[in-house]
Each structure stands twice: as structure tokens, then as C-alpha cells.
Amino acid sequence: MTRHEEESLTRLMVRTHKLFRHNVDLQIRAFDVYPGQPPLLLRLVRMDGLSQKELAGHMHVQPATLTVMINRMAKNGLLERRPDDRDQRVQRVFLTEKGRTAAAAVQDALGSLEEYSFARFSDSEKALFRELLERMRTDLEAFRAQQEESEEKES
């Protein structure tokens, strides 16, 4: 495979991902959910009441980036901060009722768009696609771990 073909596969993958996210964003805009916020909503559905530090770790984002997102979402009534019962210095993040409704809309949008995206795929094509993506994800996670290990050694 030539370098041009590799770049074109990467470009196609990125464009497809952006288009998928854009279509999800269009479906959830009415719920005051903005680009980048669905992963936080879905994380809180699974693990409500995490600290901002825990959320940042789970989502692989910088705490400062997460703070901006949480502030905006709290302003829109999607979530709220509450002090930890045992350590008042720690703020825990919880979904509000509006946030739960928005998270359900995100899950519906993701499900319907996934169904639409794979409507012309056979079951065997979907299984193969999943296998290939899992292989790519595994390799990329290993690459990230190597990079992080290398950075730690340099520090």
C-alpha cells in the first residue's frame, strides 16, 4: 500500500467520524447539548457522582478543559456540582433530570444513527468491521502507552 493510500484511509476515517458526530449534534441540539458534551453525559449515566478529577481521567481530557465543559453544562441545567460527603474540598458531578433526559436523547441519536450507518452492511461485514476497528484500537492504545512511557523516562 502506498503512502497516498494510507493517508486517504486516515482522511476517510476522520471525515466519517466528524460527519457521524455532526449528525448526532444536530439531533441533540434541542436538548442544550453541544459538541463535545455527549461523552460526559454518557459517562455520568454510567457513573454519576464522580469527581472532576475522576471524570477527567476516565475521559482522557485535561481537568481545565473539563471544568469549562462542566460550567457550561451546569449553566444549561444539565448537571450540578455537590460537595463530597467525606471531603468538602472535592466536588462531585451529578446529572440533573434535564441532564438525564438529554443523555437519553444522546443514546437514542447514537443508536438510530448507528442503525442508519450500517443499514447496507451484512452481519458478516459488520462483524469484520468491528474486528478491524478493535485491532486498530488495540494498536493505537499500545502506541499511546509507549509514548507515555517514553515521556515518563525523559522527565
TORKE-202345 format. One line per 2 residues: number of its first residue (from 1); their letters; for each residue y, z, x of N, C-alpha, C, O, CB. Coordinates in steps of 0.1 Angstrom, whole numbers. Glycine has a CB too. Layout:
! TORKE-202345
NUM	a	Y,Z,X,Y,Z,X,Y,Z,X,Y,Z,X,Y,Z,X  ...
! end
This chain:
! TORKE-202345
1	mt	-12,0,8,0,0,0,12,0,9,13,8,18,0,12,-10  22,-9,6,34,-9,14,43,2,11,42,8,0,41,-23,12
3	rh	53,4,20,63,14,17,71,11,5,74,21,-3,73,15,29  74,-1,2,81,-5,-10,73,-1,-23,79,4,-32,83,-20,-10
5	ee	60,-3,-23,52,1,-35,52,16,-37,53,20,-48,38,-4,-33  51,24,-26,52,38,-27,65,43,-33,65,51,-42,49,45,-13
7	es	76,37,-28,89,41,-33,90,37,-48,96,45,-56,100,34,-25  85,26,-51,86,22,-65,78,31,-74,82,33,-86,82,7,-66
9	lt	66,36,-70,59,45,-78,66,58,-80,67,64,-91,45,48,-71  72,63,-69,80,75,-70,92,73,-79,95,82,-88,85,79,-56
11	rl	99,62,-78,110,59,-86,106,59,-101,113,64,-110,117,46,-82  95,52,-104,90,51,-117,86,65,-123,89,68,-134,77,42,-118
13	mv	80,73,-115,76,87,-119,89,95,-122,90,102,-133,68,94,-108  99,94,-114,111,102,-116,119,97,-128,123,105,-137,121,100,-104
15	rt	120,83,-130,126,78,-142,119,82,-155,125,85,-165,127,62,-141  106,82,-154,98,85,-166,100,100,-170,102,103,-181,83,82,-164
17	hk	100,108,-160,102,123,-162,116,125,-168,118,133,-177,101,131,-149  126,119,-162,140,120,-167,141,115,-182,148,122,-190,150,112,-158
19	lf	135,104,-185,135,99,-198,128,108,-208,133,110,-219,128,85,-199  117,114,-204,110,124,-212,119,136,-215,120,140,-227,97,128,-205
21	rh	125,141,-204,134,153,-206,146,150,-215,150,158,-223,139,158,-193  151,138,-213,163,134,-221,159,133,-236,167,138,-244,168,120,-216
23	nv	148,128,-239,143,127,-253,141,141,-259,144,143,-270,131,118,-254  135,150,-251,134,164,-255,147,170,-258,150,176,-268,126,172,-245
25	dl	157,168,-249,170,173,-250,177,168,-263,184,176,-270,179,170,-238  175,156,-266,181,150,-279,175,157,-291,183,160,-301,178,135,-279
27	qi	163,161,-291,156,167,-302,160,182,-304,159,187,-315,141,166,-301  164,188,-293,167,203,-294,181,206,-294,185,218,-294,159,210,-283
29	ra	190,196,-292,204,199,-291,210,207,-303,218,215,-301,212,186,-290  204,204,-315,209,211,-327,206,226,-327,212,234,-335,202,205,-339
31	fd	198,231,-317,194,245,-316,202,252,-305,199,263,-301,179,246,-314  213,246,-301,221,251,-290,214,253,-277,216,262,-269,227,264,-294
33	vy	204,244,-274,196,244,-262,200,232,-254,201,221,-259,181,244,-265  204,235,-241,210,224,-233,200,221,-222,191,229,-219,223,228,-227
35	pg	202,209,-215,193,205,-204,191,217,-194,200,224,-190,198,193,-197  179,218,-190,175,229,-180,171,242,-187,165,250,-180,187,231,-171
37	qp	174,244,-199,172,257,-206,157,258,-212,152,269,-213,181,259,-216  151,247,-216,138,249,-222,128,256,-213,120,264,-219,132,235,-224
39	pl	127,255,-200,117,262,-193,119,278,-194,110,285,-194,117,258,-178  132,282,-194,135,296,-196,130,301,-209,124,312,-211,150,299,-194
41	ll	133,293,-220,129,297,-233,114,299,-234,109,308,-239,134,287,-244  107,289,-228,92,289,-229,86,300,-220,76,306,-224,87,276,-224
43	rl	93,303,-209,88,315,-201,89,328,-209,81,336,-208,96,315,-187  101,329,-216,103,342,-223,94,343,-236,90,354,-240,117,343,-228
45	vr	90,331,-241,80,332,-252,67,338,-247,60,346,-253,77,317,-258  63,334,-234,51,339,-228,52,353,-223,43,361,-223,46,330,-217
47	md	64,356,-218,66,369,-211,80,374,-214,88,375,-205,64,367,-195  82,378,-226,95,384,-230,98,397,-223,89,405,-221,96,385,-245
49	gl	111,399,-219,114,411,-213,113,412,-198,113,423,-192,106,422,-218  113,400,-191,112,400,-177,126,403,-171,136,401,-178,107,387,-171
51	sq	127,408,-159,140,410,-152,145,396,-148,137,387,-147,139,420,-141  158,395,-145,163,383,-140,156,379,-126,154,367,-124,178,384,-138
53	ke	153,389,-118,147,386,-105,133,380,-108,128,371,-101,146,399,-97  125,386,-117,112,382,-120,112,367,-126,104,359,-122,105,391,-130
55	la	122,365,-135,123,352,-141,126,341,-130,120,330,-130,135,352,-151  135,344,-121,139,335,-110,126,332,-102,124,320,-98,150,341,-101
57	gh	118,342,-99,106,339,-91,96,331,-99,90,321,-93,100,352,-88  94,333,-111,85,325,-119,90,311,-121,82,301,-121,83,331,-133
59	mh	103,309,-122,108,296,-125,112,288,-112,115,276,-112,120,297,-133  111,295,-100,114,289,-87,128,284,-87,131,272,-83,104,277,-84
61	vq	138,292,-92,152,289,-91,159,301,-84,154,312,-84,158,286,-105  171,298,-79,179,308,-73,184,318,-84,188,313,-95,191,302,-65
63	pa	185,331,-81,190,340,-91,204,337,-96,206,339,-108,190,354,-84  212,332,-87,226,328,-92,225,317,-102,233,317,-112,234,324,-80
65	tl	217,307,-100,215,296,-110,210,302,-123,215,298,-134,205,286,-104  201,311,-122,195,317,-135,206,325,-142,206,325,-154,183,325,-131
67	tv	214,332,-134,225,340,-141,234,332,-149,238,335,-160,233,348,-130  238,320,-144,247,311,-151,240,306,-164,246,306,-175,251,299,-142
69	mi	227,303,-163,220,298,-175,218,310,-185,220,307,-197,206,294,-170  215,322,-180,213,333,-190,227,336,-197,227,339,-209,208,345,-182
71	nr	238,336,-189,251,339,-195,254,329,-206,258,333,-217,262,338,-184  251,316,-204,254,306,-214,245,308,-226,250,306,-238,252,292,-208
73	ma	232,310,-224,223,312,-235,226,325,-243,224,325,-255,209,312,-229  230,335,-236,234,347,-243,246,345,-252,247,350,-263,236,359,-233
75	kn	256,337,-246,268,334,-254,264,326,-266,271,328,-277,277,326,-245  254,318,-266,250,310,-277,240,317,-286,235,312,-296,243,297,-272
77	gl	237,330,-283,229,338,-291,214,336,-290,206,340,-299,233,336,-305  209,329,-279,195,326,-278,187,337,-271,175,339,-274,194,313,-269
79	le	194,345,-263,187,357,-257,197,368,-254,209,366,-256,181,352,-243  192,379,-250,200,391,-248,195,398,-236,183,398,-233,202,400,-260
81	rr	204,405,-229,200,414,-218,200,428,-223,208,432,-231,210,413,-206  190,436,-219,189,450,-222,185,458,-209,178,453,-201,179,453,-233
83	pd	191,470,-208,187,478,-196,172,482,-196,167,484,-207,196,490,-195  166,482,-185,152,487,-183,151,501,-188,160,509,-185,147,484,-169
85	dr	141,505,-194,139,519,-199,138,529,-187,142,540,-189,126,520,-207  132,524,-176,130,534,-165,140,532,-154,142,542,-146,116,531,-159
87	dq	147,521,-153,156,519,-142,169,512,-148,168,500,-150,150,511,-130  179,519,-150,191,514,-157,198,503,-149,207,496,-154,200,525,-160
89	rv	195,502,-136,201,492,-128,195,478,-131,201,468,-128,199,495,-113  183,478,-137,176,465,-139,179,460,-154,178,468,-163,161,467,-137
91	qr	183,448,-155,185,442,-168,173,433,-171,168,425,-163,198,433,-168  168,435,-183,156,427,-188,162,417,-198,172,420,-205,145,436,-195
93	vf	155,405,-199,160,394,-207,150,392,-219,138,391,-217,161,381,-199  155,392,-231,147,391,-243,152,379,-252,164,377,-252,147,404,-251
95	lt	143,372,-258,147,362,-268,152,369,-281,148,380,-284,135,353,-272  162,363,-287,167,368,-300,159,360,-310,151,351,-307,183,365,-302
97	ek	161,363,-323,155,355,-334,159,340,-333,150,331,-334,158,360,-348  172,338,-330,176,324,-328,169,318,-316,166,306,-316,192,324,-326
99	gr	167,325,-305,160,320,-294,146,317,-297,140,307,-291,161,330,-283  139,325,-305,125,322,-309,124,309,-317,115,301,-315,119,334,-317
101	ta	134,307,-326,135,295,-334,137,283,-325,130,273,-326,146,296,-345  146,284,-315,149,274,-306,136,271,-297,133,259,-294,161,277,-297
103	aa	129,281,-293,117,279,-284,106,272,-292,99,263,-287,112,293,-279  105,275,-305,95,268,-314,99,253,-315,91,245,-315,95,275,-328
105	av	112,251,-316,117,237,-316,114,229,-303,110,218,-304,132,236,-319  116,236,-292,112,230,-279,97,227,-279,94,216,-274,116,240,-268
107	qd	89,237,-283,75,234,-282,71,222,-292,63,214,-288,67,247,-287  77,222,-303,75,210,-312,79,197,-306,72,187,-307,82,213,-326
109	al	91,197,-300,96,185,-294,87,180,-283,84,168,-281,110,187,-289  83,190,-274,74,186,-263,60,181,-268,55,171,-263,71,199,-254
111	gs	55,187,-279,42,183,-284,43,169,-291,35,160,-288,37,192,-294  54,167,-299,55,154,-305,58,143,-295,53,131,-297,66,154,-316
113	le	66,146,-285,69,135,-275,57,132,-266,55,121,-262,81,140,-267  49,143,-263,37,140,-255,27,131,-264,21,122,-258,30,153,-252
115	ey	26,134,-276,17,126,-285,22,112,-285,14,102,-285,17,132,-299  35,110,-287,41,97,-287,39,89,-274,36,78,-274,56,97,-291
117	sf	41,97,-263,40,91,-250,26,86,-247,24,76,-240,44,101,-239  16,92,-252,2,89,-249,-5,82,-260,-18,81,-260,-5,101,-245
119	ar	2,78,-270,-4,72,-282,-13,59,-278,-23,57,-285,6,68,-292  -9,52,-268,-16,40,-265,-26,42,-253,-31,32,-248,-6,29,-261
121	fs	-28,54,-250,-38,58,-239,-51,61,-246,-52,68,-256,-33,69,-230  -62,57,-240,-76,61,-244,-78,75,-239,-71,80,-230,-87,51,-240
123	ds	-88,82,-245,-91,95,-240,-95,95,-225,-91,104,-217,-103,101,-248  -102,85,-221,-106,84,-206,-94,81,-198,-93,86,-186,-116,73,-204
125	ek	-84,73,-202,-72,71,-195,-64,84,-194,-58,87,-183,-63,60,-201  -63,92,-204,-56,105,-204,-63,114,-194,-56,121,-187,-55,111,-218
127	al	-76,114,-194,-83,123,-185,-81,119,-171,-79,127,-162,-99,123,-188  -81,106,-168,-79,101,-154,-64,104,-150,-62,109,-139,-81,86,-154
129	fr	-55,102,-159,-41,105,-156,-39,120,-153,-32,123,-143,-32,101,-168  -45,128,-161,-45,143,-158,-50,146,-144,-45,154,-137,-52,151,-169
131	el	-62,140,-141,-69,143,-128,-60,139,-117,-58,146,-107,-82,135,-127  -53,127,-118,-44,122,-107,-32,131,-106,-28,134,-94,-40,108,-110
133	le	-26,135,-117,-14,144,-116,-18,157,-110,-10,163,-102,-8,146,-130  -30,163,-114,-34,176,-108,-36,174,-93,-32,184,-86,-47,180,-115
135	rm	-42,164,-89,-43,161,-75,-30,161,-67,-28,167,-57,-51,148,-72  -20,154,-73,-7,152,-68,0,166,-67,6,170,-57,1,142,-75
137	rt	-1,174,-78,5,187,-79,-1,196,-68,6,203,-61,3,193,-93  -14,196,-67,-21,204,-57,-16,201,-43,-13,210,-35,-36,202,-57
139	dl	-15,188,-40,-10,184,-27,5,188,-24,8,192,-13,-11,168,-25  13,186,-35,27,190,-33,29,205,-32,38,210,-25,35,185,-46
141	ea	21,213,-39,21,227,-37,17,231,-23,23,240,-17,12,234,-47  7,225,-17,3,227,-3,14,224,6,16,231,16,-10,219,0
143	fr	21,212,4,32,208,12,43,219,12,48,222,22,37,194,8  46,223,0,57,234,-2,53,246,6,61,252,13,59,237,-17
145	aq	40,250,5,36,262,12,37,261,27,41,270,34,22,266,8  34,249,32,35,246,46,50,247,51,53,252,61,29,232,50
147	qe	59,241,42,73,241,46,78,255,46,86,259,55,81,232,36  75,263,36,79,277,35,74,285,47,81,293,53,75,283,22
149	es	61,283,51,56,290,62,63,286,75,65,294,83,41,287,63  66,273,76,73,268,88,87,274,89,91,278,100,74,253,88
151	ee	94,275,78,107,281,77,107,296,81,115,301,88,114,280,64  96,303,77,95,317,80,93,319,95,98,329,100,83,324,72
153	ke	85,311,101,82,312,115,95,309,123,97,315,134,71,302,119  104,300,118,116,297,125,126,308,124,135,309,132,122,284,120
155	s	125,316,114,135,327,111,133,339,120,141,348,119,134,332,97
! end
